[in-house]
Amino acid sequence: MRILAVNDISCVGKCSLTVALPIISACGVTCDILPTAILSTHTGGFTGYTFRDLSEDIPAILSHWKSLGLKYDIIISGYLGSIDQIGMVKSIKDDFLKEGGLMIVDPVMGDNGKLYAHFDDKYVEAMKGLCRKADILVPNLTEACYLTGIGYEQANGGDYAAVLNALKALCPRPSVTGCDEVKSGKSVSTVYYTDDSGKTKTYSTEKIEGAFHGAGDVYSSALAGALARGVQTDKAVQLAADFTTASIRQTKADGTEARYGLNSESQMLAFLQALDKAAKN
Ligand code: PXL
């Protein structure tokens, strides 16, 4: 099994490739990387960060890879620095995904109802085009709202199944993470997802108060690693959600500033043991 992770390198503030590479590799799966940009920190909660867009390097990297005949079982895309890069990822799927392979798109654009710095409505429109090429879509609630045109205030605490259904216009197997079941009075955070037969399902974990940066990256990386190990979607979602929640709990217990990312390292062994039990290969 070979995965390609297309995402940025934020040198500090664990997210993107500094999360995807260790988690996917620890799952026992080869993880090649295509960095989209290099930043001194990610853009959420820091000011004065550096940002080097790597778009100019990507065509030469890809043509070298073509000469090597590289093909991937899974391609997972995350933070893309520009609309041009969205176009590049679409052709990366066409050129490098094996027949029958999985394209996982994490449409990284925002959180807590707002777009991240550098993104606007034009970017959202372009991202919809990439989502149409995804086999599996893993937005958080904010991103799902931007992709469907459903207002965040309306969706938050409301009918999450409706948001998931609206995403099906873009991709056959969408999911939505970070759905807080506030109105039902339960203190849980739920993933709404589509199982292998196309049915809508949910999986809930303890809701831990606070906004934790990089949680989406931990979730999507663990999900990709578990799917690569042959785990069915239901179990892969559970493993990824449990690992993410355990990492958030650890971060809160450590008192680490949320912008520095999740302390998932100490939760990795338990995740891998659970994965090993569930995995077929
Ligand atoms: O984790 C999402 C993310 C990834 N990469 C960069 C970001 C963010 C969120 O702010 O800024 C560069």
Boltz pocket constraint, residues with backbone or C-beta under 6 A from the ligand:
constraints:
  - pocket:
      binder: B
      contacts: [[A, 8], [A, 10], [A, 15], [A, 16], [A, 39], [A, 41], [A, 42], [A, 43], [A, 44], [A, 79], [A, 108], [A, 116], [A, 213], [A, 214], [A, 216], [A, 217]]
      max_distance: 6.0
